[in-house]
């Protein structure tokens, strides 16, 4: 089962993964919510829309903006609505 791991801690784990552009998008229900806090970061993708971010904190270490999501993706990207993907050192393992 794919899982997102940072600092030796599982942040999310699910078999219900959507792959887009090489990124694993996890359903929100798979997140271990205690490690996530909203971030002020925002970015825009020409075809997916506006992404919001979460800071990830494990064991007192914070990885700013390490997770992102599209709350209201553009047409054609609906499959990832609300799902969360990772970067900045977060590994997705099977």
C-alpha angles and dihedrals in degrees: 000000000000116000135180112228132188128168089359092301128116108236097177137359129187146136088216098086128154114204119211124168091343094307124121111226112202124202113253091241089064095061122107089226097198089076097053132081128173116261129207089227119116134173137178130228117197093228105024100042131221119354125206123202143217128210112226120216124188125168093348093308117115125205103196116222093354093146129047138187142179110231093182109016122189123259109290094034099067092117090074098046108142093354120131129229130184143220139148096083099323107133125210110214131183 
